[in-house]
Amino acid sequence: MDLQIWTYIIVGATFALYIGIALWARAGSTKEFYVAGGGVHPITNGLATAADWMSAASFISMAGLISYMGYDGSVFLMGWTGGYVLLALLLAPYLRKFGKFTVPDFIGDRYYSNTARTVAVIAALFVSFTYVAGQMRGVGIVFSRFLEVEINTGVYIGMAIVFFYAVMGGMKGITYTQVAQYMVLIFAFMIPAIFISIQMTGNIVPQLGFGSTDHNGTFLLDKLNQLHTDLGFAEYTSGSKSMLDVFFITAALMVGTAGLPHVIVRFFTVPKVKDARKSAGWALLFIAILYTTAPAIAVFAKVNLLETVANKEYKTLPAWVGNWEKTGLLKWEDKNSDGKVQYYNDANATFAPTAEANGWKGSELTVDRDIIVLANPEIANLPNWVIALVAAGGLAAALSTAAGLLLVISTSISHDLIKKQIAPKISEKGELLWARLAAVVAVVVAGYFGIHPPGFVASVVALAFGLAAASFFPAIIMGIFNKRMNKEGAIAGLISGLVITMFYIAKFKLGWIGSPETSTPAHWWFGVSPEGFGTVGMLVNFIVAFVVMKFTPPPPQDVQHLVEDIRIPSGAGDATH
């Protein structure tokens, strides 16, 4: 069967499965809509958390980033995995013992202030909408290639699917749908990796394969380094980022992970505090399978891409090149009219004489980083069913995270704004209606950001992590471990961290502030990139909060006792509220 038929069969079957699960597990109460009734088994929650956390950035974009950034791409591996350990150890058990539905709920009650709750809601909306933009773009990319529709049309289809099971099922439907989505995405990620590892190195384990020798006895990384230098690029295994920027990006991704509201809320769905710890451990295991494989896929894809395309005659290129050209995500411009694909680093001044001697007029190939994982099976000439499976996996990764984010948006509005502030006497049925209406609006806004994203998937997601790092992480950490932290300090810190990070992103990433000349990397503050500035925002948050705290009254005694109670481990396993 051809690729499109396989794609319709596999993607159609997975979509039918997701919708069926949503109908079976649809929410009938606010507790089921917000936290799946609070009775999810730790292993089930671990699977759902892994799917929720491993977004389109992890599945589609991370290996693509690593394949282009090489050593510098390791910041994403270190930051995202390290952040999850931080979340499991520092936050998850304590937040579960506190026993609330949402992160703004925790901040509002801990800091005894509806103002703090409102600021937290605004931060949750900023983080979630920034993050969901990357997911919807990922959905559009998959559909545009494998169903041969426009990227925008792909986003609309994704909106319809997410709308159905997020609005119908709430957290209960999303949880069990995410279990299925994890199974789909991990098989879709691992099967091509195993195939290609055997094909290129004879090693069945991809994590070992990319450090092994090829069939000619050459180490694969040495081969890739040589291919890079032959084309004027830096060695794949060498880094170009400053140590300070690497540290700041890694830290921002770590603390951003620990402050992501859609991941934190997953730990409210288990029956007991000890179950929160267990599900965190299971999730880390399930996540590690993909994260230890991503560097291997990056290397396999880059070697295959360079050997297949670089300086080859265009008319002899394999069919996958033309297939991806149709999407607009891969482009070739014959600048010197020789019919060959010159792909090299035309920004490298020392390589310029070589290029001129060859009659090259500039690099002619543009490859969107987000297609590397999706195109990898085609580049390696794998069977059509494997290629279709990868498409289904990319959709599963994007849709699972999008659903979790949309739930955060809807619950922030229905529970933390409507129920807690605007209409405290609203009925459960009315609150559930507001939650679903908010989810509808969120889907529409998410679709808009998917059609008009501020960058490629992993870059957009990294900005969301920075915003979470600058806002939620300090407020939650201080709320758990510092009983003296008061509402004035927390609110001031939240606003300061969020505002300065948003300003930096708007100026240096989006170019919305100032002249283009002052928005270049040469003008970055301290040499820190927008992806890493969340760490600076976090430090500003902490400093402002502690300074304001020193000059304002301490929290009420009942709040201080509450903070002490959260950290007491005795009897924690019996906490069920």
N, C-alpha and C positions, 0 to 999 in steps of 0.2 A: 504493500500500500504506500501511496505517496505521503509526504510529510503533513500536508494539510488535513488529510483524512485522519491520520494518527492523532494530530493535534485536537481535532474536533472530538474524537472518541475519548482521549485521556482527559483533556480539560473539561469536556462536558460531563464525564463521569465524576470527576472531583467536585465540580460545581453542584451536581445533583446530590452528592453526598453531603456537602456543606449545608445545602438548603434543607435536606431531609433531617439532619441533626438539629438545625435551628427550629424546625417545626416540632420535633420530638421534645426538645428541651426548652421550649419557649417559656419566658418568665411570666408568672402569675401574680407576683407581689414585688414590692420595691426591694425587699431583701434579696430576692432571686435576681432582679434586674441589676442591682448594684454589686452584690458579692456572691452570686450563685447560691444563695441560701446558707452560705458559711459551712457547708459540709463536704467540700471537695477533698478526695484522698490525696495525700502528699505526692505520690507518683504521678497521678493524673494532673495535679497542679504543676508539678515539675515539667511535664510535657507541654502543658498549656503555656507556662511561663517562658519556656524555651522558644516556642513558636511566636509568642507575643513579643519577645525581645529580639529574636533574629528576624529582622525586617528585610525589606528589599535592599537596604544598605548592606546587610550581612550577606545575603544570598547573591544578589545581582552585582552590587557595586564594589564590595570590599576587595575581592580578588582582582577586579579590574584596576582598582587604585594601586594595589600592591604590584601588579604587573607593570604599571607605568612608573610608580614611584620607587620600586625596588626596596632597598633597605629602609628608606624613609616611611614606607607604608606600614612598617612594624608598629608605628604609634597607634594605629587602629586596633591591632591585635592586643597590644599591651593595655591600652586604655579601656576597651570594652570588656575584656575578660577580667582584668584587675578590678574594674568597677563593680562587676557582679559579686566578686568576693567581698568587697567593701559593703555592698548592700546586704549580703547574707549575714555578715558578722555584726555590723553596726546598727542596722535599721530594722530589718524585717521582723525579728522576734519582738522588739519593743513596740513597734507600731501595731502588731497583731494583738499584743496584750492591751494596748489602749482601746482597741475594739471599735474603730470608726469605719465609715464607708469610704471616705476619700481623704486625700492629702489636705485639701483646704479645710475639711472637717477637723482633722487633727490640729492644724495650725490655728483655726478659729477657737477651738476649745482650750488648747494648751495656752494660748496667749489671751484668752478671755476677752475676745474682741471681734466684733463683726467687721471692723475695718481690716484687721489682719486677715480675716476669712476672705473678704472681697479682694484684697491685694493678691492673696494666694490663688483665687479663682482666675484673676487676670493673668497671673504668671502661668497657670495651668493651660489657659487658652492659647497664650503665645507659644509655649513649648509644644503643645499638642498640634496646633495648626502648622507650625514650622516642620514638625516631624512628619505629619501626615502628607505634606506636600511631596516629600520624597517617595512615599509609598504609592501615591496615585500616579506619579511619573513612572515608577517602576511597572505598574500595571499597564500603562499606556505603551511603554516600550515593548513589553511582551506581546500584547495584542497586535501592535503595528507590524511586527515581523511575522508572527506565526499564524495570525488570522488574516493577515494582509489588509488591515484597515488603517486609517489614519490614527496617529497617537491620541488625538483628542477623542476620537470615537472609542478607542480602547479605554480611556479614562471614564467615559460615560458608562460603558459596560461594567467596569469595576465598581463604579458608584452604585449601580443598580444591585449588584450582588451583595456588597457590603451593607447597603441600606436594608436589604431583606433580612439578613440574619442578625445584624446588630440591633435593628429597631424591634424586630420580633422577639429575639431571644434574650437580649440584655446580656449580662455577665454569664448567666447560666448557659444560654445558647452559645455564646462566644467561647466559653471554656471548653466545651466538648467539641466544638468545631475546630478549635485550635489544636486539640489532641490529634485530630485527623490531619490537619494541615502540617503539623510537625512531621508526621509519618511521610506525607507526600514530599515535603521539601527536603528531608534528610536523604531519602532514597534518590531523589532527583539530583542532589548534590554529589552523593557518593558514587553512584553507578558510573557516570561518565569519568569521574576521577580515577576509579579503579581500572576502567577500560583503557584510558589514556596512559596511566602509569605502566600497565603491562605492555602497551603498544610501544612506548618510548624507552622503557628501561628494563622490562621483564619482571619488575617488582609489583606484586599484587597490592601492596600497602602504599597508597599515595604519599603518606607522611614520610615514608622512607625513600620512595621512588625519586622525589625531586632532589634528594641529596646523593643519589646513586649515579652510576655511569650509564651512558646510552649503549646501544648495541655495538658501537665502534670503540668502546672503552674510554670515552671522554666523559668526565663529570659534567652533568647537565648544567650546573651553575657556572662552571668554567666556560662551557660552550655559549651560554647566554651572555656572560661577560664579554666574550670575544665578539659575538654578534653585535652587542651594544657599541663597543669601541670601534668596530669596523664602520659603523654608521655615524660616528661622531658623538654618541651619547656617553654619559658617565657609566662606569661599570655598574651592573645591576646590584651588586652586593656592597656598593659604597654609598654613603649618605651625603646629602647636600645641605640639609637643614641644620641650623645652629642647635647646639645642645640645649640652650635655653628654650627655644621654640618647641623642640621635641618634648622636653619636660612639661611645658605648659599645655601642649596639646594632649599629651597622655594624661596629665592630671585633670584637665577639663573633661575628657571622656570618662575617666574613672568616677569622679564625683558627680558628673552629669548622669551617668548610669544609676548611681545610688540615689539620685534625686528625681528620676523619671516617674511621674505620677501613674502612668499606665502599667508600669512594672510593679511599683509598690502596692497598688491596689490588689494585685494577685495574691498577696500574702494575707489579705483580709478574708479570703474565700475558704481557708482551711479551718477545721474545728478547734484546734488548740495551738498554743504558742509553740510547743515542741514540733508540731506539724509544719509550722512556718520554717523552722530550721531544716527539717527533713526535705521539704519541697525545694528549698534553696539549693541543697546539696544535689538532689536529683536533677534540677534544672541545669546546674553547672556541668554535670556529666553529659547531659544531652547537648548542651551548647558546645562543649569541647570537641565533640565529634566533627562539627562543621568548622570550627575555628582552627583546629590543627590541620585541616585539609585545605583551607583557603590559600595558604602560601604555595602549596603544591600545584593547585590549579592555576595560580598566577604564573608560575614558571612554565608549566606545560603550554599554556595559551600563548605566552610571549614568544617562546621558542618556535612554536608552530606558525604563529603569525609572521614572524620575521623571515623564516625559511620559505614560507608559502608565497609571500607577497613582495617583500623588499627587492626592488630592482629587477623584477620579472616583467615580461611582456604582458600587457593588460589583456590581450585577446586569449592568452593561455591560462589566465587565472581561473581557479575553480569556481563553481556556481555560487558558493556561499557569499562571495564578494558582491556579485550582482544582486543577490537576495537582500543583503543588508543595505546596499546602495538605495534600494527602493524606499527604505524607511527614512532616509536622510541622515542616518546615524553613522554612515561611512561614506566618505566622499573622495573622489580622485579627480584631480585637475592636471591635465597634461601640459605643464608649463613650458617644456622645451620641445613639444611635438615629436617626441621620439617613440611614442607608443609604449614606453616602459613606465613602471611605477617607482619613481624615486622617493624613497622614504628615508630621511636622515635628519640629523639635528642641524638645521640651517641657522641656528642661533649661535653655534659654536664657531668662534672666529678662527681658531687654529685649524678647523676642518674645512674652512672656506676654499683654500687653494686646491684641495683634493676635489671638491665639488665643481669648481670652475674648470679644472683639467678634464673632468668627465663631461663637461657641457651641461651640468645641472643648473636649473634656474630657481631652485627652492624645493623644499619638501612638498610632495604632491598628494600625500595620503593623509586624510583626517579620520581618525577612529574615535568614536565616542567611548569613553571608558566603561560606560554602563553596559556595553554589548559583549564584553569579553567572556563572561561566564555563559551567557546565552548562545554566543556564536562558537564557543569552544568545541562542542561536539560536532558541529558542522565542519569546522576547520580540520578536526581530526578524522573526518569522514566516518563517523559512527552511524549505526543504523537509525532510521527515521523515528522508530519508537523511543529511542533514547533522547533524541532531540526534542520530541514532543513532551517527554517526561520532564525535561529541564524547563520547558515553558510552563508546565503545570506547577513545578516547584517554585519558580519565580513568582507566579501568581499567588500561591499559597503563602509564601513569605510576606509579600506585600499586603495581602488581604487580612492576614491574621493580625498584623501589627496595626493596620488601619482600623480594624474593628475595635481593638483595645483602646486606641486613641480617641475614637469617636465616642466610646463609652465614657471616657474621662471627661470629654467636653460636655456630653449630655448630662452626666451626673453633677458636674460642677454647677451647671445652670439650674437643674431641677431641684437638687438637694441642698446645695450650699447657698444659692441665691434665693430661689422661690421658697423652699421649705424652711430654711433657717433664718431668712431675713424678711422677705417680702410678704409671704402668706404662711405664717407658722401654723395656722389651723387648717391648712389644706388637707383633704382626705388622701388616703393612700392611693386611691384610684386616680385622683386628680394629679398627684405627684408623679405617678407612673405615666400619665398622659403627657405631662410636661417633659418628662425624660425622653419620651419617644419623639415629641415635636422638636426638642432640642437636637436629637440625633438626626432628624431630617434636615434641619438647617445646617448642621455640622457637615453632613455628607455633601451638600451643595457647595459650601465654602471650600471643603477639602478638594472637591473636583476642580474648582476654579484654580486653586494653588497647584494642582496636578498639571493643569494645562499651561499655567504661567509660572513654572518653578524658578527660584532664584539661583539655580545651579544644578549640577549633576547630583544623583541620589545621595551618595555618601557624604558629599560636601554639605548638602542641605541638612541631612540628619546630624552631622557634626555640629552645626549651628544650634540645633535644638538641644543637644547635649550641653553646649556652652551656656545656653539660657537656663537650663535646669541646674547646672553647677552654680551659677551666679545667684540663683533665687532660692530654690527649695532646699538644697543640701545644707547650707548653713542654718536655716531656720529649723529644720528637723533635728540636726545634730545638737544645736543649742537647746532645743526644746526637750530633748531626751536627757542630755548630760549636764545641763546647767540650770539648776532650779531657780537661780537668781535672775535669769534672763526674763525680762518683762516685755509687755506688748509694745511699748514705745521703741525699745531697742530692736525688736524683731521686725516691726513694720519699717522702721528707718533703714535697716539693713537690707530687707527685701527690695524696697524701692530703689535704693542706691545701687545694689548689685545688678538688678534687672535693667535699670535705665542706662548705666554706663556701658553694659555689654551690648544692649540694643543699639546705642549710639555708635559703638565701634563697628558693629556688623553693618549698620546702615551706611557708614562712611567708607569702610575699607573693603567690604564684600559686595554691597549692592550699589555703591557709588551714588547714594541719594543725598549725601551731605558734602558740601565743599566742591572745589573744582577737581576735575579728573587728575590734574597734576599732583594734588596733595592726597590722593586716595590710592597711590601706588604702594607696593611693598616697601619701597625705600623710605616711606614716611610712617611705617608701623611703629607704634609705641613700644620701646624696649626691644624692637625686632620680633614682636610676638604676632603671629598670624591671627586672623579673625577666628579660626577654628580653635585656637588656644586661649583666646582672650577670656573665656569663661572662668579660667583660673584666677585671672586678675579681678574679675567681677566678684568671684567668691571671696577673695581676700578683702576687697572693699566692703562686702556685705558683713563679714566678721568684724572688721575694724569699726565700722560705723555702729553696728549693733552694740558692741562692748562699750564704746565711748558714750553713746546715748544712755545705755543702761546705768552707767556710773552716776549720771546726773538726774535720774528719774526714780520714782518709788519702786520698791520690790514687788513681785507678784503677791496676791493674796495667799494666806497660809494654806488654804485648801488646794490651790494650784501647786504649791511647792510640795505638799504631801502627795499629790497625784503624780508628780514627776518622780519622787522617790519610789512610789509604788510600782511605776512602770519598770524600774530597773531591778526590782527585787526578784531573784530567780525562784525563791521557794514557792511551791504551789503553782508555778507558772504553767505547768502542764495541764492544770485543771481549769485554766481560764477559758471560758466558752462564750463570754459576752462579746 
